[in-house]
Amino acid sequence: MNIFCNDNILLQSPAAQRLYHDFASTLPIVDYHCHIDAKDIAEDIRFDNIAQIWLRGDHYKWRLMRSAGVDERLITGDASDREKFDAWVNTVSYAAGHPLYHWSHLELLRYFGFTGDITPSNADAIWDISSNMLSKSNMSARGLILQSNVERLCTTDDPADALESHTAILSDTDFKVGVHPTFRPDPAVDIEKSSFPEYIQRLS
């Protein structure tokens, strides 16, 4: 059993535990910066396996894998989902103390009920348990957001984006979570990129 199977993780005093459990734990989440694709929410996509949730677009995990010497094929390349998952499990097993180590264990506990450590020897169990859970109706993109008690979330968007997905979400009155675009103009300041003039033209 891992150290995260504990409702008081990081809560090191009675006051901290009371403040969290009696007040903070039931408050809704207002996430002002997330990397969830609004298109995934609009389409309420389902995930075939945990690699698609964990690794499809998480550049923080990619960075940690690169720093561990993982081949790019196993990060953003053409490797299978299972190969990428195994590479991540091996990486995170050496990352104790890194926020991703904590987050990954807590995610497995909260959404999949997995209480073991993330190690290569547990990779098959994690894969099988999570794949079985992901087949349930409440484990879609919207289902996971609702389980997390999210009230509002803000996606990161290019100022030239048309925001069709945000419009579609807004028009769906059955989904009560506010999904808002936020301004992320990275391409507008990347002046050394060959596509910069074309981007500025599109932005204009």
N, C-alpha and C positions, 0 to 999 in steps of 0.2 A: 504494500500500500504506500502511495507516495505522500509526501508531506503536505500536499495541497488538499487532501481529503479531510478538511477541517474548516468549519465555518468561521474560525477566528484567524485564518492565515493573515499575517501582517498586522493583526490587531493585538498589540502587545501589552495592553493594560485594560483593566475593567472599564475605565472611562471610554477608551477607544471602542471596545466591544459594545458598550451600551449605545454610544452615539451611532454606530453603524447599524446594529440590529434593530434598535428602537426607532430610528429616524431615517437614516440614509438608504437602507436596503430596499425600501418599498417605493422610493421616489422614482419617477419616470426618468428615462435617459434623454437628454438633449445633446446630440452629437453634432458639434459645429464643424467637424472636419473628419470625413471618412472617405475610404477608397472604394466603397460599394458602387458598382456601375448602376446608374439609374435605369438602364435598359433591363437589367436583371430583375429589378423590382417591378417595373412596368409589366414585364412578361411573366412575373412570378415563377422564375425558372426553378427547376429541380436539379439536384446534383446526383451524379451516379456514384460518386465516392468522395472521400474526405480530401483527396488531393485537389479536386476541383474547387473546393472551398478554401483550403489552406494556401495553395500554391499557384493558382491560375494568374493572379495579378498582384501578389503581395511582394513589393520590391524590398521590404525590410527582411523578409525571409530569404529572398534572392541574394541580398547583400551578405547575410550571415553565411549562406552556403558558399558564396564565392570566396569569402575570407577563410573558409575552411578548406579551400582547394577543390571544391566539387566541380566537375566538368560542366561546362555551360549546357551541354546536351541534356543534362539531368536537371537543369534549372529552367531555362526558357526554350530548350531545343525540342527535338522530335521524340524524345524518350516517352515511354508509356506513363500513364498516370501512376501506376504502381511503382515503376522505377523511380520516378520523381519523389513519391512518398517515402520510399525506402531511403533515398538520399537525404531527405529532410529529417527523418527519424534518426539516422546516424549522426547528422550534424547537431541536432538539438540535444542529443544525449551527452554531448561534450560542452554544452552551453550553460551549465548551472550558474546562476547569478545574473544572466542576461534576461531582460524583460520577456523576450520571446519564449524562453524556457518556462517562465511562470505562466504566461498567457496560454501557451499550448496545453499545459497540464490542466489549467482551470477550464479551458474550453472542452477538453475531453470529459472532465468531470461534470460540468454543468449541462452540456447538451447530449452527451452520450453515456453518462453514468460510468465511465471508465475510471477505475481507481488505482491503476498500476502506474508504473514509471514509463516514460517514453524512451524505450531502448530497442535496439534491433531484435532482441529476443522476444519482445512484446509486439513487434510490428504486425504479425499475422493477426493477433487478437484484436489490436486496434483497428486494423483494416476491416475485419469481418464484423465486429460490433458496430462500427460506424456505418458501414454499408447497409447493414440490416436496419439501423435506425433511420437512415436517410430515405428508406422506402416508405416511411410513414407520411401521412398527409400533412402533418404540421411541420415538416422539415423542408419546405420550399423556401425561397428567398424571403417572401413576406412572412411565412410562418416563423422563421428564425428571428426576424425583426420583432414580431409580436411577442414571442417568448421572452425576448430580452427587455420587454417593457419600454420600448423606444417610443417617445412622443414625437420627436422631430429629429431629422438627420439632414446634414448638409453634404452634398456631393462636391467633388472638386471638378470644376468645369472650365474649359477654354472659353474666353469671352466671345469667340466666333461660333460656338456651338449653337445649334438651332433649338435644343432643349425639347425635342419632340417627346422623349420619354417622361420628362417632368410634367409636360402638359397632359399626357395620358394618365399618369398617376393622379394628378389633380382632379381629373374628370371622373375618376372612379370613387364615388361617394361611399362605397363599402369599405374602402381602406382608409382608416382614420389617421394614419401616421403622416405627418407633414414631411415632404421630401423637397428640399430647396437647393437650388444651384448656388455655388459660390465661385468667386472670381479667382482663377488660377492662370495667370498670363505668362507661364514659363516660356513658351515659344517666342513671345514678343521681346524677350531680352536675350535670347540666344542668337546673337548677331553673327556668330561665326558659322552657323549652320547654313548649308547650301540652300536650304528651303526657306531661309528667312525672308528674302524679297517677296516670294510667292505668298508667304503667310501674311505679311504686312498688307499686301494687295487684297487678300481675302478679308482681313480684318477691317480694311477701309471701306 
